[in-house]
Amino acid sequence: MLWLVFAPLARDATAAALREVVAEIQAGANAAEERAELYTKLLEMAAIDPWGHNIEEGA
């Protein structure tokens, strides 16, 4: 599950792709605490944004 938090760093990251990642985290995390931790890390990676994406544009 941890590798999913790096999805925002992908060159081809899109809002649709990240929705799929969030769904995978929701389905695969064992507990609410684990989900919260993974979502937090996902948002941290999205803030790094090396490619200049605007993920919200595709929302």
N, C-alpha and C positions, 0 to 999 in steps of 0.2 A: 504494500500500500504506500509506503513512504516515497517510492519513486514518482508517484502521481503528483506530488507537490512541485515537481520540476517542470510540469507541463507548460506553465506560462513562459518559460525560458526558450521554448521551441520556436524556431524561426517562423513556423507556420501556425502559431497559436491563434485561435479565433474564439470568439464568444461561444460559438456552438461547441467547439472542442472542449472548452473549459466547463461547459454545462455537463458534458458527458463525463468529465473527470469528477465533478462534484457528485454526480449520480453514482459513479463507481465507489467513491469514498463513502457515500451514504449507505450503499449496499454492503460494502466489505468491511467497514470498521466494526470492531467488536463491541464498542461501548460509546456512549455519548462523549465521554472525556477524550477518547481516541479520535473521534470525528472532529471535535473542537480543535484539538492539537493539529490535526492534518489541515483543516481549513485555515488555521492561523498561519501555518507554514506556506500554504498555497498563496495566500494574500501577500506574505512577505516576498515570495519569489516574483509575484506579479509586479510588486513595487520596484524591483530591480530593473525589469524591462529593458534588456540590452538592445532590442530591435526597434524600439520606438512604437510599439503597438498601441492602439487605443482599443482595448478589449471591449469597452462599453459601446463602441460604434456598431458592433454586430449584434448587440443585445436586442 
